[in-house]
Amino acid sequence: MHSWLVGICDRLQNIRLVVWLVTAQYAYPFIQWTHLTGLSLWLGTTLALDFRLVGAGKRFQTAAQLSDALFSWNWLGLGIAVLGGFTLFATAAVGYIDNPAFRLKLGVLLPLALTWHIFVQQKSRTWGRTPETPAVAKLAGLMEIVLWVSVAAAAVWIPNY
Amino acid sequence: MLLCEWLEQIPWIVTITNSAVLISLVWLIHYLGFFLLVGTTAVVDLRVLGAAARNLKLAPLAGQLFPLTWIGLGLVIASGFIMFAGQATTFYPTAVFRIKMGMVLLALLFGMIVQRNLPVWDRAPSVPAAAKWIAFASLTLWIGAILAGLEVAAFIPGI
């Protein structure tokens, strides 16, 4: 299983376009830029809903209204982040799949946070009908903030291996 | 430059810079800070441009998001200062770093113009064209600042 995966990663990082992205001057920051711009949109909108569920800004709009307003840009942000993230991965795929911080991020924390996000976003329509959100919504929002912070923490730790 | 040398030698700055855990924590705060800062600013700008959150009035949406923008800015400044201080003599003369800081300051200026004028724009029957240009400038500058920041990291090896 593992050698099969390494084979795919090896092919991925030797695609001519990927090799060019690594070797060309100024190119690499553009890939990071795609990842981080997407993440700004994704996490900016995600955390905004989480803080609203926790109870911030009750007088402005309900969590349901906010969730609805941010929905499409939220997912567009993830799409951009994944595009950049996949390209970043491709540039050094063999190294990444053996990196413990990367494995923790992609294998455990990211799937958890994403699943939790979908659940929270769905539920915010019912939790967020009234200005005051129920206790379970506050807890769920807080949980999601913690989950995304841990995803980011694992990502920041990747270069240390 | 003398000030930069002094900054680099502050004991707690040295401690943080030389510790993998602490400097990673500072980077984490910098990332999370600008996700909040840029993400929330972008949504308000996109709303002014008529591209996002059209079901909400401008002022309440901004009321919800601006506190997060300011929290993000606080996190970015605090962590950014530590990142700068640790290698101040390297950062300070680098052109890309100066370009980045210029873009950030301009973006903040445009952000504040948006924030100040929101109530007026919200009362108008439709968002004025000038407002849209300002929002567009703010959005472009922030996206540019992220790229410039990454170019700084690429130009200065070892950070």
Chai-1 contact restraints between the chains, C-beta under 6 A:
chainA,res_idxA,chainB,res_idxB,connection_type,confidence,min_distance_angstrom,max_distance_angstrom,comment,restraint_id
A,P29,B,L150,contact,1.0,0.0,6.0,A-B,restraint_1
A,P29,B,E151,contact,1.0,0.0,6.0,A-B,restraint_2
A,P29,B,A154,contact,1.0,0.0,6.0,A-B,restraint_3
A,Q32,B,L150,contact,1.0,0.0,6.0,A-B,restraint_4
A,W33,B,I146,contact,1.0,0.0,6.0,A-B,restraint_5
A,W33,B,L147,contact,1.0,0.0,6.0,A-B,restraint_6
A,W33,B,L150,contact,1.0,0.0,6.0,A-B,restraint_7
A,L36,B,I146,contact,1.0,0.0,6.0,A-B,restraint_8
A,T37,B,I143,contact,1.0,0.0,6.0,A-B,restraint_9
A,T37,B,I146,contact,1.0,0.0,6.0,A-B,restraint_10
A,L39,B,F35,contact,1.0,0.0,6.0,A-B,restraint_11
A,S40,B,F35,contact,1.0,0.0,6.0,A-B,restraint_12
A,S40,B,V38,contact,1.0,0.0,6.0,A-B,restraint_13
A,S40,B,G39,contact,1.0,0.0,6.0,A-B,restraint_14
A,L41,B,G39,contact,1.0,0.0,6.0,A-B,restraint_15
A,L43,B,F35,contact,1.0,0.0,6.0,A-B,restraint_16
A,L43,B,G39,contact,1.0,0.0,6.0,A-B,restraint_17
A,G44,B,F35,contact,1.0,0.0,6.0,A-B,restraint_18
A,G44,B,G39,contact,1.0,0.0,6.0,A-B,restraint_19
A,G44,B,T40,contact,1.0,0.0,6.0,A-B,restraint_20
A,A48,B,L65,contact,1.0,0.0,6.0,A-B,restraint_21
A,A48,B,L68,contact,1.0,0.0,6.0,A-B,restraint_22
A,G57,B,Q64,contact,1.0,0.0,6.0,A-B,restraint_23
A,F60,B,P60,contact,1.0,0.0,6.0,A-B,restraint_24
A,F60,B,G63,contact,1.0,0.0,6.0,A-B,restraint_25
A,F60,B,Q64,contact,1.0,0.0,6.0,A-B,restraint_26
A,Q61,B,L56,contact,1.0,0.0,6.0,A-B,restraint_27
A,Q61,B,P60,contact,1.0,0.0,6.0,A-B,restraint_28
A,A69,B,A53,contact,1.0,0.0,6.0,A-B,restraint_29
A,A69,B,N55,contact,1.0,0.0,6.0,A-B,restraint_30
A,A69,B,L56,contact,1.0,0.0,6.0,A-B,restraint_31
A,W73,B,A52,contact,1.0,0.0,6.0,A-B,restraint_32
A,A152,B,L28,contact,1.0,0.0,6.0,A-B,restraint_33
A,A152,B,Y31,contact,1.0,0.0,6.0,A-B,restraint_34
A,A153,B,L28,contact,1.0,0.0,6.0,A-B,restraint_35
A,V156,B,S24,contact,1.0,0.0,6.0,A-B,restraint_36
A,V156,B,W27,contact,1.0,0.0,6.0,A-B,restraint_37
A,V156,B,L28,contact,1.0,0.0,6.0,A-B,restraint_38
A,W157,B,S24,contact,1.0,0.0,6.0,A-B,restraint_39
A,N160,B,A20,contact,1.0,0.0,6.0,A-B,restraint_40
